[in-house]
């Protein structure tokens, strides 16, 4: 079900559709969970030849040049640690992720837009604290009115998310494709079932 409504928000380049490589930081955690840190196989091979990554898992498929044959990397780990970004960019996608891809007025999932809680016509600003995900129907009904005027209540108050919150939220929405070799690295800190 989540994959159905999420596909409208995720635009994967063609090069990631065939044999993408999961990119891990030097601490063996993904650089990001959502979007999942993936490279096209060509980038992973190039980084390996430039000695910037170690290949820790491979696909069964190979690529060939006139003098070389190499298995396509499925998981690579950076040799140098990249410090995670602390600031979460205020983007439409991150807003939808913060709001769990559902309308903050009625809870509907699917065709989302964003809405200013305090309308711009009434002095509202475009910020984490004043913008929420909204379905088209609720957004149209609310227009430039206040929540009280239309009888709406927010599912949760809008606020600036921390990078850790966004990372954890991203883990709840895995991409449509997860290669078997990635699983051990995506949920390594999850509680094990007994």
Buried (B, 14 or more C-beta within 10 A) or exposed (E): EEEEBBEEBBEBEEBBEEBBBBBBBEEEBBBBBBBBBBBBBEBBBEBBEEEEBBBBBBBEEEBEEEEEEBBBBBBBBBEEEEEEEEEBEBEEBBBBBBBBBBBBBBEBBEEBBBBBBBBEEEEBEEEBEBBBBBBEEBBEBBEEBEEEEEEBEEBEEBEEBEBEBBBEBBBEBBBEEEBEBBEEBBEEEEEEEE
